[in-house]
Amino acid sequence: MGTHRTPSAALRRQQHIGRSLDGLRAIVRALRVNSHALERRIGLSGAQLFVLQQLEPGPAGSMNELAERTLTHQSSVSVVVSRLVERGLVTRTAAQTDARRTEIALSARGRAMLRRAPVTVQSQLVAGLRALPPARLAALAAGIEGWLRAAGIAEGNPPLLFEDASPAKAGAKRRPRARE
């Protein structure tokens, strides 16, 4: 007879922490690899392509509507839209029904870009979240929010994934990212 013992609570806790960090590492790696591949292949960041993909079904009647589609804050998506407008991939026009509102739409060039663009990891992550049962999704959201608060890094309005929060000058070089 062996002396099979169940792991202690401390060991199980350590294993859960490791699994959580492994999951985070897998997400960050997938985002980084996808973002670099997109920049090389089509010259867009993952966040920029994700915004284009959210405009594919039709124009957004406002920046707030586009923020809802991208599951982020209006200020974050506004930065990305500005970059896309500069590149001629998106248009901003006064809405026909209310000139105070700005309609955001794909340009012909933006539609052409989408035809040759691959799926973004952001889209895959959103699809995966939507596939979770409601209770598991709520628990995941609460768990991540609690983790960020406990780590002291909860942010009010984080930018879209792998997109700088402030508009960059056209042609400006990016600072190298720190290694994990």
C-alpha positions, 0 to 999 in steps of 0.5 A: 500500500502506498502513501498517496496523499492529496496535495495540500491547500498551499500546493493547490493554491500554487498550482492555481496561480501557475495555471492562471499565469500560464493562461495569461502568458498564452493570451499575451503571446498569441496577441503579440505574435498575431499583432506582429504578423498583422503589422508585417502582412497588412501594415495594421495593428491587431487593434486597428484590424479589430476595429475595421472588422467591427465596422464590416457589418455596417457603419457605426452611428457614433463613436459610442456605438463603435465602442460598444461593438469593440467592447471598450471605452469611447476614448480608446476606440477614438484613438484607433479610429483617428489612425484609420482615418489618417490611413484612408481606411475609415471615414467620419461624416456627419450623420444624415439624421443628426449633424451633431453625431459622427458616423464612422464607416469603412472606406472602399480601401478599408473594405479591400483591406478586410478582404485580405486580412486574417482573423484577429486574436481579439476576435477569437478571444471575444468569440470564446468569451461569448461561447462561455455559459453566462455564470462562467463568464460572470465568474471569469469577469469578476475573477479578473477584476478582483485579480487586477485590484489585488495586484494594484493595476486596475485601470479605468479605461484601458486601450484596445489590446496592443494599441497605444493610448495616445495617437502616434505620429505617422511614420514614428518609430515605436519604442521597443517593448520590454520582454516578459 
